[in-house]
Amino acid sequence: MSNTSAAFHFSGLTPELILDAIESIGIYPESGLLPLNSYENRVYQFRCDRGQRYVVKFYRPERWSDAQILEEHAFTFELQEAEIPLAAPLKIDGISLHHYQGYRFALFPSIGGRSFEVDNLEQLEAVGQFIGRMHQYAKGSRFQARIAMSPQSFGDTGLAEMMACELIPVKLLSPLREVTTALLQQVKAIWQQQTPSKIRLHGDLHPGNILWTPDGPGFVDLDDACNGPAVQDLWMMLNGDRNQQQLQLEVLLEAYSEFGDFHPAELKLIECLRALRLLHYNGWLSRRWQDPAFPRHFPWFATEDYWRQQLQLFTEQQQRLLQPPLSLIPY
């Protein structure tokens, strides 16, 4: 990822340019452009003159290289051939990544569906099966261009970007630096004691990136695909208190294990990954704050209350790392 992307915003991506870009690959929108929920990139749904519904995704310039994007596309094509339900880009004249006036974009079929219900154990079982299948194919090779998930790539970077944020109140700067630095040291110590798998991952498989279709789950948005431990694609399904998470974990992994092996030692990484996500998220908002879309959609990021809340969350996460991890054999 390039730090130069911090200053970039999409002001030049006008509706006219979007339409011209789509028409440049022989697709002619008939409806208007419906913005979809995406801040890192710009994503729109539309219907073409032949009645088909599409989603067009404009990638944030300077974030990923062409090689990194094409590696993500190749992964989705491989999974699609294995009949794993996900949204893969369409190839137009054999090309999936298109260029127009300095922007890169891809076209996807519009996938209908309703929200995945995390507390529905039948749905959770089906998701576990498909993650198991996805990982079984993902183990065949590794990404060469995309990043690997680690305390360095997500923790060090996120912490540095967050602590450089000018929105943090001065009186909270020192306490935040102290607790986040200690938290990251805890994460690194636990990580070094493990031997995490390094397989190709969806990378950001939270419930919002799973649609429930008439045929079952469908995965969307592999924009954060990376190499890393298998448990990264599983832990964000867990919610509620410890007993609830224990039950969800058992359902997930029993279904997952129908298609691939899971190493129970990776359960010790769940709270590490949660800590890295907290650091990465705050670093991401700090890095993107110059994009006008971010102050508009995340106004609370500039308030003292938000940073007090983050200080509490980081402190609580330190305590979670000291607790026994979830286990396939309940404590």
DODREN-806295 format. One line per field, with one value per residue: y negated, z negated, x negated of N, C-alpha, C, O in turn; residue number from 1. Coordinates in steps of 0.1 Angstrom, whole numbers, plus 2048, in hexadecimal, padded with zeros to 3 digits. Layout:
# residues N
n.north	(Y ...)
n.up	(Z ...)
n.east	(X ...)
ca.north	(Y ...)
ca.up	(Z ...)
ca.east	(X ...)
c.north	(Y ...)
c.up	(Z ...)
c.east	(X ...)
o.north	(Y ...)
o.up	(Z ...)
o.east	(X ...)
n	(NUM ...)
This chain:
# residues 331
n.north	(80C 7EA 7CC 7B4 7B4 7AA 78F 78F 78A 790 77B 776 78A 789 78B 78B 793 7AD 7BA 7B8 7C7 7E1 7E5 7E6 800 80D 810 803 7EE 7EC 7E5 7CE 7C8 7DA 7D3 7E9 7F7 7EE 7E3 7E3 7E8 7DF 7E8 7F3 7FB 805 807 816 80F 827 832 83F 840 82F 82B 811 80C 7F4 7F2 7E5 7CE 7D4 7E5 802 815 81C 837 841 83E 84E 867 86B 86D 884 897 897 8A1 8BA 8C5 8C3 8D5 8EC 8ED 8DE 8C8 8A7 884 87E 86B 861 86C 858 85B 86C 85E 853 83D 81C 7FD 7DA 7B9 7B5 7C3 7E3 7FF 818 82F 83E 859 852 85D 869 86B 871 865 876 88B 88B 897 8AD 8CE 8E2 8D4 8CB 8E3 8EA 8D6 8DB 8F3 8EB 8D9 8EB 8FA 8E6 8E0 8F8 8F9 8E1 8E7 8F1 8E0 8C2 89E 889 86E 860 854 862 86C 861 859 844 83A 832 829 819 806 7FC 7F1 7DD 7CC 7C4 7B7 7A1 792 773 76E 779 771 75C 763 77D 78A 794 7A9 7BA 7C1 7CF 7E5 7F2 7F8 80A 81E 826 832 848 856 85D 86D 883 88C 893 8AB 8BD 8D0 8C4 8CC 8C5 8BD 8B6 89D 891 87B 865 86E 867 867 855 858 86E 87C 888 89E 8AE 8C6 8CA 8BE 8A2 894 874 858 85A 849 845 85C 872 882 898 8A3 8BE 8BB 8A0 89D 8A6 89D 885 88C 892 889 878 885 898 8B3 8B4 8AF 8C5 8DA 8D2 8D4 8EF 8F9 8EC 8F7 912 915 909 91C 931 92D 925 924 916 903 905 8F6 8DC 8CF 8C0 8A9 899 883 874 86D 85E 848 83F 837 822 80F 80D 803 7E9 7DE 7DE 7CC 7B5 7B2 7AE 796 77E 782 776 785 793 782 77B 793 79E 78D 78E 796 781 778 773 786 79D 7A4 7A9 7BF 7D1 7D3 7E1 7F9 803 808 81B 82F 836 845 85A 868 874 888 8AA 8BA 8BF 8E1 901 914 90D 8F7)
n.up	(800 807 7F8 803 80B 7F7 7FA 80F 81F 82C 83C 857 863 874 87A 896 89F 894 8A2 8BD 8BA 8B5 8CD 8DE 8DE 8EC 8DF 8D8 8C4 8B8 8A3 887 872 856 837 824 803 7FC 7F3 7F7 812 82F 836 84B 854 870 88C 8AC 8D0 8D9 8C5 8B1 890 881 86E 86A 862 857 852 837 840 83F 829 82B 841 864 867 84E 84D 863 85A 845 854 863 84F 848 860 860 849 851 866 857 84D 837 826 82F 836 854 86A 88B 8AB 8C6 8E7 8DF 8CB 8A9 899 89F 8AE 8AD 8B4 89F 88A 87C 881 87A 885 878 874 868 849 839 818 7F5 7D4 7C3 7A7 78A 772 779 778 78C 7A4 79D 79C 7B7 7C1 7B5 7C2 7DC 7D9 7D1 7E8 7F9 7EE 7F1 80C 80E 802 815 821 81B 818 82B 82F 81F 7FD 7DD 7C0 7A0 780 785 79F 79D 782 77A 78E 78D 773 774 787 77A 763 76E 774 775 768 74F 72E 71B 700 6FF 70E 704 6F1 704 715 703 6FB 714 71E 70B 70F 729 726 715 728 73B 72C 726 740 74A 73C 749 767 780 79B 7BD 7D4 7F2 7ED 7E9 7D9 7CE 7C3 7B6 7A8 7B8 7D1 7DB 7ED 7EC 801 817 81B 806 7F3 800 809 808 814 814 810 7FC 7FD 7F2 7E7 7CB 7A9 7A7 795 796 7A8 79B 780 77E 780 768 74C 72F 70D 6FB 6FA 70F 724 723 72A 744 750 74E 760 778 77C 77D 794 7A6 7A5 7B4 7CC 7CB 7B8 798 783 761 751 75B 751 73C 747 74B 73A 73E 759 758 74A 75C 770 765 762 77D 788 77C 785 7A1 7A3 79B 7AF 7C5 7C1 7CF 7E6 7F1 7ED 7D5 7BD 7C0 7BD 7A6 78F 773 76E 76A 750 72D 71C 72C 72C 712 70E 71E 710 6FA 706 711 6F9 6ED 6FF 6FA 6E3 6EC 6FB 6E7 6DD 6DE 6FE 715 719 729 717 6FE 6E3)
n.east	(7F8 7FB 7F0 7F5 80F 81E 825 836 855 877 880 87E 88C 8A6 8CA 8CD 8B4 8B3 8C8 8BE 8A8 8B2 8C0 8AB 8A3 8B6 8CF 8EF 8FD 91F 92F 92D 910 90B 8FD 8E9 8E2 8C4 8A4 889 885 897 8B8 8D2 8F3 906 91D 91B 920 92A 938 92A 91C 902 8E3 8CC 8AB 894 873 860 847 824 824 824 80F 810 809 80F 82B 833 82A 83B 853 84D 84D 868 873 869 876 890 891 88F 8A8 8AF 8C3 8C1 8BB 8AE 899 8A4 898 890 88B 877 86A 868 862 865 85B 85F 85B 847 853 85A 86F 888 8A1 8BE 8D6 8F6 8FF 91A 929 92F 927 90D 914 905 90A 919 917 919 913 8FA 8EC 8ED 8DD 8C5 8BE 8BA 8A5 892 88F 886 86D 861 85B 84D 835 825 812 7FF 805 7F0 7ED 7FE 803 7F7 808 7FF 7F2 7E0 7E7 801 804 7ED 7ED 808 808 7F4 7FF 817 80D 802 817 827 83E 842 848 831 82D 833 821 808 811 81F 80A 7FA 80A 811 7F8 7EF 802 7FE 7E5 7EC 7FB 7E8 7D7 7E7 7ED 7D4 7D0 7DF 7E5 7F1 807 803 816 829 841 863 863 871 889 8A3 8C5 8D3 8C9 8D4 8EE 90F 91C 936 929 919 8FB 8E9 8CA 8BC 8A7 888 873 860 851 838 819 818 821 839 84E 854 869 87E 883 891 8AC 8B5 8C8 8D7 8D9 8C0 8C9 8DB 8CB 8BA 8CC 8D2 8B9 8B4 8C8 8C0 8A6 8AA 8B9 8A6 891 89A 890 875 857 854 83E 83E 82E 82D 842 839 832 848 84F 839 83B 853 849 836 848 855 840 839 851 854 83D 842 858 84B 838 848 855 854 863 881 898 895 894 8AF 8BE 8B4 8B6 8B3 899 889 88D 88A 896 896 87B 876 886 879 861 86A 873 85B 84D 85E 85A 840 844 854 841 834 844 84F 850 86B 876 876 87C 890 889)
ca.north	(800 7DE 7C1 7A9 7B5 7A3 782 790 78B 793 770 776 795 783 795 78C 79C 7BB 7BF 7B9 7D3 7ED 7E6 7E9 80F 812 811 7F7 7ED 7E7 7DF 7C6 7CF 7DB 7D6 7F4 7F4 7F1 7D6 7E4 7E7 7DA 7F4 7EF 805 800 811 812 80E 834 836 846 837 830 822 80D 808 7EC 7F4 7D9 7CE 7D4 7EE 80E 815 824 845 845 83F 859 872 86D 872 892 89F 898 8AA 8C8 8CA 8C4 8E2 8F6 8EC 8D7 8BC 89A 87B 87D 861 866 869 852 85E 873 855 851 831 812 7F0 7CF 7AC 7B6 7CB 7F1 803 825 831 84B 85B 84E 869 866 873 86A 865 883 88A 891 89F 8B8 8D8 8E9 8CB 8CB 8F0 8EA 8CD 8E3 8FD 8E4 8D4 8F7 8FD 8DB 8E1 904 8F5 8D6 8EC 8F6 8D7 8B6 892 884 85F 85A 854 86D 867 863 84D 839 834 82C 822 80D 7FB 7F5 7E9 7D1 7C3 7BF 7AE 795 78B 766 76D 77E 766 75C 769 78C 78F 79C 7B5 7C2 7C6 7D9 7F1 7F8 7FE 816 827 82C 83B 854 85D 862 878 88F 890 89A 8B8 8C5 8D2 8C2 8D0 8BA 8C1 8AB 89A 886 870 85C 876 864 86B 84C 85C 87B 87A 895 8A0 8BA 8D2 8CA 8B2 89D 88B 868 84F 860 83E 846 869 872 88E 897 8AF 8C2 8B6 893 89D 8AC 897 87A 892 895 87D 87B 888 8A3 8C0 8B3 8B0 8D3 8E2 8CE 8D9 8FE 8FB 8E8 8FF 920 914 906 928 93A 92B 922 925 909 905 8FF 8EC 8CF 8C8 8B7 89D 891 876 86C 868 854 83D 839 831 815 806 80A 7FB 7DB 7D9 7DC 7C0 7AA 7B1 7AA 78B 774 785 76F 78F 798 779 77B 79F 7A2 780 790 799 774 774 778 792 7A8 7A8 7AE 7CC 7D9 7D6 7EB 805 808 80D 827 839 83B 84F 865 870 87C 892 8B7 8B8 8C9 8EE 90C 91B 902 8F7)
ca.up	(800 808 7EF 80B 80D 7EC 7FE 81B 81E 838 841 866 868 876 881 8A5 8A2 891 8AE 8C8 8B8 8B7 8DB 8E5 8DF 8F3 8D7 8D9 8B9 8BB 897 880 86A 847 82F 81A 7F7 7FE 7F1 7FC 820 833 83C 84F 85A 87B 896 8B9 8D9 8DC 8BA 8A7 885 87F 864 86E 857 85B 847 832 846 837 81E 830 84E 86E 864 842 850 86C 852 83E 85F 867 844 849 86B 85B 840 859 86D 84D 84A 82A 82A 82C 841 85C 875 899 8B5 8D3 8F1 8D8 8C1 89E 894 8A9 8AB 8B4 8B0 893 881 87E 87C 87E 886 872 875 85C 841 82F 80C 7E9 7CB 7BC 799 783 767 77F 779 799 7AD 798 7A0 7C6 7C4 7B1 7CD 7E8 7D5 7D1 7F6 7FF 7E9 7F7 819 80C 7FE 821 824 814 81F 82C 830 814 7F0 7D4 7B3 795 777 78C 7AB 798 775 77A 798 787 767 779 78E 770 75A 776 777 76E 762 742 724 715 6F3 700 717 6FC 6ED 70F 71A 6FA 6FB 721 720 703 715 735 720 711 734 741 724 728 74E 74B 736 752 775 787 7A9 7C7 7E0 7F8 7E5 7EC 7D2 7C7 7C4 7AB 7AD 7C2 7DE 7DF 7F1 7EC 80E 817 81C 7FB 7F2 80B 803 811 810 810 811 7F2 7FD 7EE 7E1 7BD 7A3 7AB 78B 799 7B0 792 773 77F 77F 75A 745 723 702 6FE 6FD 71C 72E 722 732 752 754 751 76C 783 77F 780 7A2 7AD 7A5 7BE 7D9 7C9 7AA 790 778 755 74A 761 749 733 74E 74E 734 745 766 754 746 769 778 75E 766 78B 78B 779 78F 7AE 7A3 79A 7BC 7D0 7BD 7D9 7F0 7EB 7E9 7C8 7B3 7C2 7B9 799 787 765 76D 766 743 721 717 733 728 704 710 724 705 6F2 70E 711 6EB 6EB 708 6F3 6D9 6F4 6FF 6DB 6DA 6E6 70B 718 71C 72E 70B 6F6 6D5)
ca.east	(800 7F4 7F4 7FA 81E 825 82A 83E 864 87D 888 87E 895 8B3 8D4 8CB 8A8 8B7 8D0 8B5 89F 8BA 8C3 89F 8A1 8C1 8DA 8F5 907 92C 934 923 905 90E 8F1 8EA 8DA 8B5 89D 87B 886 8A4 8BF 8DF 8FC 90E 923 917 92B 92F 93F 922 918 8F3 8DD 8BF 8A2 889 869 859 83A 818 825 81F 809 818 806 816 839 834 828 849 85C 84A 852 877 877 866 880 89C 890 892 8B6 8B1 8CB 8BB 8BD 8A2 89B 8A7 88E 895 880 86C 864 870 85E 865 855 866 857 840 85A 85B 87C 88C 8B0 8C2 8E4 8FD 904 925 929 932 91C 90A 918 8FA 910 920 90D 919 90C 8EC 8E7 8EA 8D2 8B9 8BB 8B4 897 889 88D 87E 860 85B 856 843 828 81E 807 800 803 7E3 7EC 806 7FC 7FA 80D 7F6 7F1 7D8 7ED 80E 803 7E3 7F2 814 804 7ED 809 820 806 7FF 824 828 84C 841 846 824 82D 835 817 7FF 818 821 7FD 7F5 812 810 7EA 7EE 80B 7F7 7DA 7F2 7FF 7DC 7D2 7F0 7EB 7C7 7D1 7E7 7E0 7FE 808 802 81D 830 84D 86C 85C 87B 896 8AD 8D2 8D8 8C4 8DB 8FC 916 924 93E 921 910 8F3 8E1 8C0 8B9 89D 87B 86A 856 84B 82A 814 819 826 846 857 858 875 888 885 89B 8B9 8B8 8CD 8DE 8D1 8B7 8D0 8E1 8C0 8B6 8D5 8D0 8AC 8B6 8D0 8B8 89B 8AF 8BC 89A 889 89F 888 867 852 852 835 844 825 830 84C 832 82F 854 84F 82E 841 85C 841 831 852 858 836 83A 85D 851 833 849 860 842 832 852 85D 854 86D 88D 8A2 893 89B 8BD 8C4 8AE 8B3 8AF 88B 882 892 882 89D 892 86E 877 88C 86E 858 870 873 84D 84A 866 854 835 849 858 836 82F 84E 84E 856 876 870 87F 880 894 883)
c.north	(7F4 7D3 7B5 7A9 7AE 796 783 790 78C 787 770 781 790 78D 796 795 7AA 7C1 7C1 7C5 7E0 7EF 7E9 7F8 815 815 804 7F6 7E6 7E0 7D5 7CE 7CE 7DD 7E1 7F1 7F8 7E3 7D7 7E3 7E0 7E5 7EF 7FB 7FE 80B 80C 813 81C 83A 83D 83B 83A 828 81E 808 800 7ED 7E6 7D9 7CE 7DE 7FB 80D 81D 833 84A 847 84C 867 876 873 881 89B 8A1 8A1 8B8 8CD 8CB 8D1 8ED 8F6 8E7 8CA 8AF 891 879 873 868 863 864 853 864 86A 852 843 826 805 7E5 7C2 7AC 7BE 7DA 7F6 811 826 83E 84D 857 85A 864 86F 86A 86C 873 881 892 89A 8AB 8C3 8E0 8E1 8CB 8D8 8F0 8E1 8D4 8ED 8F6 8DD 8E0 8FB 8F3 8DD 8EE 901 8EA 8DB 8F0 8ED 8CB 8A9 88E 875 859 85B 860 867 86B 857 841 832 82D 824 817 802 7F4 7EC 7DC 7C7 7BD 7B5 7A1 78D 77E 765 772 773 768 764 778 792 798 7A9 7BF 7C9 7D1 7E6 7F9 7FF 80A 821 82E 835 848 85D 864 86E 885 895 898 8A8 8C2 8C7 8D0 8C7 8C4 8BE 8B4 8A9 890 879 867 862 873 866 862 850 86A 878 888 896 8AC 8C7 8D3 8BE 8AF 893 880 861 855 855 83F 854 869 880 88D 8A3 8B2 8BC 8A8 892 8A3 8A4 88C 87F 893 888 882 87E 894 8B0 8C0 8B5 8BE 8DC 8DF 8D4 8E8 900 8F8 8F3 90E 920 912 913 932 939 928 923 917 90C 8FE 8F4 8DE 8C8 8BE 8AA 894 884 86D 866 85D 847 836 832 823 80B 803 801 7EC 7D5 7D6 7CF 7B4 7A7 7AB 79D 77F 776 77F 779 793 78F 779 787 7A4 796 783 793 78D 770 77A 785 79E 7AD 7AE 7BD 7D6 7DD 7E1 7F9 80B 80E 81A 832 83F 847 85B 86E 878 887 89F 8B5 8C2 8D6 8F7 915 910 903 8F9)
c.up	(800 7FF 7F6 80D 802 7F1 80A 817 82B 83F 850 86C 869 87C 890 8A7 89F 89D 8BA 8C6 8BA 8C6 8E3 8E6 8E5 8EB 8D6 8CE 8BD 8AF 891 878 85C 83F 825 80E 7F8 7FC 7F7 80B 823 83B 83F 856 865 884 8A4 8C3 8DD 8D0 8AF 89C 882 873 86A 862 85C 84F 844 838 83B 82B 821 83E 857 86A 858 845 859 864 84A 848 862 85C 845 854 867 852 847 860 864 847 83B 82D 826 839 848 867 883 8A2 8C2 8DC 8E9 8CE 8B6 897 89F 8A5 8B3 8AD 8A1 888 885 879 881 87D 880 874 868 855 837 823 800 7DF 7C5 7AD 791 778 76C 781 785 7A3 7AA 79D 7AF 7C9 7C0 7BC 7D8 7E5 7D6 7DF 7FC 7FA 7EE 804 818 808 809 825 81B 81D 81F 82B 824 807 7E8 7C6 7A8 78C 77C 796 7A7 78B 775 783 792 77C 76B 77F 784 768 761 779 76E 766 753 738 71D 708 6F3 708 70F 6F7 6F8 714 710 6FB 709 723 718 709 721 730 71C 71D 73A 739 726 737 750 745 73F 75F 77E 796 7B1 7D4 7E6 7F1 7EC 7E6 7CA 7C7 7B7 7B1 7B8 7D0 7E2 7E2 7F0 7F8 80D 817 810 7FA 7FF 805 80D 80B 80B 812 808 7F2 7FA 7EA 7D2 7B7 7A6 7A1 78E 7A0 7A8 786 773 77F 771 753 738 718 705 701 70B 727 72E 72B 741 758 757 75D 778 786 782 78F 7AB 7AF 7AE 7CB 7D7 7BA 7A4 785 76C 74F 74F 759 73F 73A 750 747 739 752 763 751 753 771 772 762 775 78F 788 782 79C 7AE 7A2 7A8 7C7 7CC 7C7 7E5 7EA 7E7 7DB 7BD 7B4 7BC 7AB 790 779 763 768 758 738 71C 71F 72E 71A 705 715 719 6FD 6F9 70F 703 6E9 6F4 702 6E9 6E0 6F7 6F3 6D7 6E3 6F3 70C 71C 722 722 701 6E8 6CB)
c.east	(7F7 7F9 7F9 809 825 82B 833 84D 86A 885 889 887 8A3 8BD 8D1 8BF 8AB 8BF 8C7 8AC 8A6 8BD 8B7 89C 8AE 8CE 8E1 900 914 932 92A 919 909 902 8F3 8E0 8CC 8AE 88F 87B 893 8AC 8CD 8E6 904 914 91F 923 931 936 937 91E 909 8EF 8CF 8B7 896 87F 862 84B 82F 819 81F 819 812 815 80D 825 83B 832 835 853 85A 84E 861 87B 874 871 88D 89C 893 8A0 8B8 8B8 8C5 8BD 8AF 8A4 89D 89B 895 889 874 865 86D 86E 85D 860 85D 862 851 847 85A 868 87F 89C 8B3 8D1 8EA 903 90E 924 92C 926 91A 90D 90E 8FF 918 916 90D 911 8FD 8E5 8E3 8DE 8C5 8B5 8B5 8A7 88D 885 884 86F 859 854 84B 836 81F 812 808 7FF 7F5 7E2 7F3 7FF 7FF 7FE 804 7F7 7EA 7E1 7FA 80C 7F9 7E8 7FE 811 7FD 7F6 812 819 802 80B 825 835 84C 83F 838 823 82F 82A 80D 805 81A 814 7F8 7FD 811 802 7E9 7F7 804 7EC 7E0 7F6 7F3 7D6 7DA 7EE 7DE 7C7 7D8 7DF 7EC 7FC 807 808 824 83E 856 866 865 889 89E 8BB 8D8 8D3 8C9 8E9 902 920 92D 936 917 907 8EC 8D7 8BE 8AD 890 870 85E 850 83C 825 815 81F 835 851 85C 866 881 88C 890 8AA 8BE 8BD 8D4 8D4 8C8 8BE 8D6 8D6 8BA 8BE 8D3 8C3 8AD 8BD 8C7 8AD 89F 8B2 8AF 892 88E 896 87A 864 850 848 83A 83B 827 83B 846 830 83C 853 843 834 84B 854 83B 83B 856 84D 837 845 85A 847 839 850 856 83C 83B 859 85E 85D 87A 898 8A1 898 8AA 8C4 8BF 8AC 8AF 8A1 883 887 88A 889 899 885 86D 87D 881 864 85D 870 865 849 851 85F 847 839 84E 84D 830 838 84B 855 862 86F 87B 883 883 88D 88E)
o.north	(7F3 7D1 7AD 79E 7AB 792 779 795 78A 78A 76A 781 793 797 7A1 79D 7B3 7CC 7CB 7CC 7E9 7FB 7EF 7FC 821 81D 7FA 7FC 7DD 7D5 7D3 7DB 7C3 7E8 7E1 7E8 803 7D9 7CD 7DC 7DB 7EA 7E9 803 7F3 817 801 817 81D 846 83F 830 845 81F 827 800 805 7E9 7DE 7E2 7C9 7DE 7FF 804 825 83B 855 851 853 871 881 87C 889 8A7 8AD 8A9 8C1 8D9 8D4 8D7 8F8 8FD 8EA 8C2 8AB 896 873 871 873 858 86A 84D 860 86F 850 83D 828 802 7E7 7BF 7A4 7C0 7DD 7F2 816 81E 848 843 858 861 85C 87A 85E 873 87A 877 89E 8A4 8B2 8C3 8E5 8E6 8CC 8D8 8F5 8E4 8D3 8EF 8FB 8DD 8DE 8FE 8F6 8DB 8EE 906 8E9 8D4 8F3 8F2 8CA 8AA 890 86F 84E 863 867 85C 877 84D 836 826 823 819 80C 7F6 7E8 7E1 7D2 7BB 7B1 7AA 797 782 77F 75A 76F 76B 773 76B 77F 79E 7A3 7B4 7CB 7D4 7DC 7F1 805 809 814 82D 83A 83F 852 869 870 878 88F 8A1 8A2 8B0 8CE 8C1 8DA 8C6 8B9 8C1 8AA 8B3 889 86F 861 85B 87C 868 866 84B 871 872 892 88E 8B4 8D2 8DC 8B3 8B7 88A 882 863 856 859 83A 858 860 889 882 8AD 8A8 8B9 8A4 889 8A5 8A4 88A 877 895 87D 88E 87B 89A 8B8 8CA 8BC 8C3 8E4 8E8 8D8 8ED 909 8FF 8F7 915 929 918 916 93C 942 929 922 90E 916 8F1 8EB 8D4 8BC 8B5 8A0 889 87A 861 85A 853 83C 82A 828 81A 7FF 7F7 7F9 7E3 7C9 7CC 7C7 7A9 79C 7A4 798 777 76D 783 775 797 794 777 786 7AC 794 77A 793 78E 764 785 78E 7A9 7B9 7B6 7C6 7E1 7E8 7EA 803 817 819 823 83E 84A 851 866 87B 881 890 89E 8B0 8CB 8D6 8F6 91C 90A 90E 8F9)
o.up	(7F9 7FF 7F1 810 804 7EC 80E 80C 836 846 856 878 860 881 895 8B1 8A6 8A1 8C1 8D0 8C0 8CB 8EE 8EF 8E4 8EF 8D3 8CF 8C5 8B0 897 877 856 840 81E 810 7F6 803 7FC 810 81A 845 837 85D 864 882 8A7 8BF 8E4 8D0 8A4 89F 882 86E 86E 85A 864 844 84C 836 830 823 81B 845 852 86B 858 840 857 868 848 845 863 85F 843 853 86B 854 844 861 868 83E 834 835 81A 844 843 86C 885 8A0 8C7 8DB 8ED 8C8 8B8 890 8A8 899 8BF 8A1 899 87D 891 86E 88A 876 883 877 85D 85B 82E 824 801 7E2 7C2 7A7 791 775 764 78A 78A 7AB 7B2 7A1 7B3 7D1 7C7 7BE 7DE 7EE 7DA 7E2 804 802 7F0 808 81F 80B 808 82A 814 828 816 827 81F 805 7EB 7C2 7A7 78F 779 796 7AC 78A 771 77F 792 77A 766 77C 785 765 75B 77E 762 760 74C 739 71A 706 6EA 70A 714 6F9 6F7 718 715 6FB 709 729 71C 709 722 737 71E 71E 73E 73F 727 738 757 749 73C 762 783 79C 7AD 7DD 7DF 7EF 7F5 7EC 7BF 7CB 7AF 7BD 7C0 7DA 7EB 7D9 7F3 7F9 803 813 80F 800 807 7FE 819 800 7FF 814 80B 7E8 7FF 7E9 7CD 7BE 7A7 7A6 789 79F 7AD 782 769 77F 76F 754 736 719 710 70A 711 731 739 732 749 763 761 765 782 792 789 796 7B5 7BA 7B1 7D3 7E1 7B1 7AB 77E 76B 748 749 75B 73B 733 754 74E 739 754 76A 755 754 777 779 765 779 798 790 785 7A3 7B7 7A9 7AC 7D0 7D4 7C6 7ED 7DF 7DF 7D4 7B4 7AA 7B6 7A4 78B 773 758 763 755 739 717 719 72C 717 6FE 711 719 6F8 6F3 70D 703 6E3 6F0 704 6E8 6DB 6F8 6F5 6CF 6ED 6F3 704 722 720 724 6FC 6E2 6BF)
o.east	(7ED 805 800 80E 831 836 839 851 863 88E 892 889 8AB 8B8 8D2 8BF 8A7 8BB 8C8 8AA 8A1 8BC 8B8 894 8B0 8D6 8DB 90B 914 939 91F 91B 90A 8FC 8FD 8D8 8C8 8B2 889 872 89A 8A7 8D4 8E0 908 910 920 92E 93B 93A 93C 91C 905 8F7 8C8 8BC 88E 882 860 843 831 80F 815 81D 81B 81F 812 82B 845 838 839 85A 863 853 866 884 87C 875 895 8A7 898 8A3 8C2 8B3 8C5 8C0 8A6 8AF 899 894 89E 87F 869 85B 879 876 855 860 860 865 854 841 85A 86D 878 8A2 8AD 8D8 8E4 90B 90B 91F 92D 91C 923 909 90E 8F8 91E 90E 902 90A 8F4 8D9 8D9 8D6 8BB 8A9 8AB 89E 882 87A 87A 866 84D 84A 841 82C 813 808 812 7FB 7ED 7D8 7F0 7F5 809 7F9 800 7FD 7EC 7E2 7FE 812 7FD 7E7 7FF 816 801 7F5 816 81F 7FF 80B 823 837 856 835 834 81A 82C 829 80A 7FF 819 814 7F3 7F7 811 801 7E4 7F3 805 7E9 7DA 7F3 7F3 7D1 7D4 7ED 7DE 7BF 7D8 7D5 7F2 7F2 80B 802 824 845 851 865 861 892 8A1 8BC 8E0 8D9 8C3 8F0 8FC 929 92C 93B 90F 90A 8E9 8DB 8BD 8A9 88E 864 853 84A 835 82E 813 821 83D 85C 866 86E 88C 898 897 8B3 8CA 8B7 8D7 8C8 8CA 8BA 8D6 8D8 8B6 8BA 8D3 8C3 8A8 8BA 8C7 8AC 898 8AF 8AE 88C 887 896 872 86C 84C 84A 83A 840 824 83C 84C 82C 83B 856 844 831 84C 858 83B 839 858 850 835 844 85D 847 835 84F 859 83A 837 862 867 860 87E 8A0 8AB 89F 8B1 8CF 8C6 8A1 8A7 89C 878 884 884 882 897 883 865 878 880 85F 855 86D 863 842 84C 85F 844 832 84C 84E 828 835 845 860 864 864 887 88D 87A 88B 88B)
n	(1 2 3 4 5 6 7 8 9 10 11 12 13 14 15 16 17 18 19 20 21 22 23 24 25 26 27 28 29 30 31 32 33 34 35 36 37 38 39 40 41 42 43 44 45 46 47 48 49 50 51 52 53 54 55 56 57 58 59 60 61 62 63 64 65 66 67 68 69 70 71 72 73 74 75 76 77 78 79 80 81 82 83 84 85 86 87 88 89 90 91 92 93 94 95 96 97 98 99 100 101 102 103 104 105 106 107 108 109 110 111 112 113 114 115 116 117 118 119 120 121 122 123 124 125 126 127 128 129 130 131 132 133 134 135 136 137 138 139 140 141 142 143 144 145 146 147 148 149 150 151 152 153 154 155 156 157 158 159 160 161 162 163 164 165 166 167 168 169 170 171 172 173 174 175 176 177 178 179 180 181 182 183 184 185 186 187 188 189 190 191 192 193 194 195 196 197 198 199 200 201 202 203 204 205 206 207 208 209 210 211 212 213 214 215 216 217 218 219 220 221 222 223 224 225 226 227 228 229 230 231 232 233 234 235 236 237 238 239 240 241 242 243 244 245 246 247 248 249 250 251 252 253 254 255 256 257 258 259 260 261 262 263 264 265 266 267 268 269 270 271 272 273 274 275 276 277 278 279 280 281 282 283 284 285 286 287 288 289 290 291 292 293 294 295 296 297 298 299 300 301 302 303 304 305 306 307 308 309 310 311 312 313 314 315 316 317 318 319 320 321 322 323 324 325 326 327 328 329 330 331)
